[in-house]
Structures are given as structure tokens and as C-alpha cells.
Amino acid sequence: MLSVVPEMTIHYHHSTIEARKQPFEFVEFLFRKGSHVVMYAMLAVCAFFAMVQTRWKLGFKMLLVIVYVIGIASADEWNQARSVERTSAMQDIVLDSIGGFLGLMVLIVGMAMFCKIRRSRALRRGEVP
């Protein structure tokens, strides 16, 4: 494991994780935080699809999704602050928000690519999109 773990130190919420000295804790930390990014990315995508039928402009929908994700992340950290077994950190809100933003960006780019491919196929068939 030490051959693949980088020489890295992470300072996170009153603790320090040194990758070379604590490889399993380092991998577990990356897995936990990576899962936060993925879950909040999925939350953003689901929130965006919940607004598909609205007539709002794309930029306004994206803004609402980001505000929603930040609100959920903040509520989660507020809840964790009241639990003895859990820790609450502003860094988690930032990480969760980044996950939501990345999910939204992947969705928007994917939708744009889908529309471009669909349009080019229609033009090749001689259809007017």
C-alpha cells in the first residue's frame, strides 16, 4: 500500500492525516469524502431534473440547484453539530457544494453534447431540427 500512497499530509477538522504513516486512514478519508462528492453530485442532478418542466431559464434553474445543494449540505452539518458521535465542519459544506456543482456541470455538458449529436444526425437525414 505504501508504494501507491503519495507523500501527503491532510489537515482536516482538528486532525492531521499523514498518508505515508497512516495509509489506511488516508484511503478511508478519501473514500468518505469522495462519496460525499458523488452523492451531492447526484443530488444536484436529481434537483435539476425535478425542475425540467418549469419554464425558468437554464441559468436560474442552475442557481436554484446550487442554492438547494448548499442548503442541504448546511442542514446536514447543522444536524451533525448536534450529535455527539459526529463532527461538523465548514469544509464539508464546501466539499458537498463542489460535488453539487460538478454534478450539475457534467449534466449540462452531457445534455449539450446529446443535443449536438442529435441535431447533427437529423441534419444528415435531411430533417430540420
N, C-alpha and C positions, 0 to 999 in steps of 0.2 A: 504494500500500500504506500509505503514511503517513497517509492520510485515515481509514483504518479501525482502525489500531493505536492503542490507548489510551496515554495518558501514564502509564506504569507501569514500575516497577523491581522485578525479582525477584532476591533473593539466594538462591542455591542452591549448596550444596557448594563453598565456596571460590571462587565466581564470581558475577558480577553481570551480569544481562541487562537492558539498558535498551531498552524496546520501541521508542521513537522513534529511537534511534540504531542499533539492531540489529533491524530489523523481521523479517528472515528468520530470524534465530536465535530470536527470540521466538516466532514462529509454529511453528517446528520444535520448540521446547521444549514448547509447549502440545500439539502433536500427539503427541509422545513420551509425555508424562505423561498425556494423555487416553487414549492407547491402553493404558497401564498400568491405569487405572481401569476401562476396558471389559473388558479381559482378566481382571482379578481379579473383576469382577462376574460374568462368565461362569463362572469357576472356582467361585465360591460357589454359583451356580445348579446347576451340574453336581454339586457335592458334596452339595447338598441333595437333588437327585433320586436320587443314589446311596443315600440313606437313607430313601427313601419307604416301602419295605416294612418298615422297623423299627417296632416298637411303642412307640418312645420318644415322649415328649410333644414338642410343637412347640417349646417353649422350649429344651429340651435339644438337639434337633436343630440349632436355630439357633446355640446356643452352640458345639456341636461344629464347625459350619461356620466360624464366625468364628475359632475356635482353629486350625482346619486352614489357613485362608487366611493368618493371621498366621504360622503355622509355615512355609508355603511361601514367603511373602514374605521371612521371615528367612533361610531357607536360600538363597534366590536372592541376597540381599545378602551373605551369608557367602561364597558362591561368587564373587561379583563382587569381593570384597575380596582374593581370592587371584589375581586376574587382573590383569596389568599394563595391559592396554588398557581396563579398565573401572573405574568408580568406584563405591564403595559408600557409601550414606548412609542414616541412620536415617529421614530424611524420606521415602525411597522406601517403607520398610516402612509408615509411617503412611498414605501415599497409596494403596498397594496394599490396605491394610486397609479404608480408606474405600471403595474400589471394591468390595471384597467385601461390605461392609455395605450399600452402596447396591443392589447386585445382589440381595441377599437381601431387602431391603425392597421392591423393585419386584416380586419374585416373590411375596412374601407378600400384598401389596396386590392384585396381579393375581389370585392364587388366590382371595382373599376376594371380589373383585368377580365372578369367574366363578361361584363358588358362590351368591352372592346372585342373580345373573341367572338361573341355572339353577333355583333354588328358586322365584323369582317366576314363571317360565314354567310350572313344574309346578303351582303353585297356581292359575294362570289356567286350566289344563286340567282342574283338579279333582282332580289327583293328590295323594297325601300323600307329601311327601318323606321 
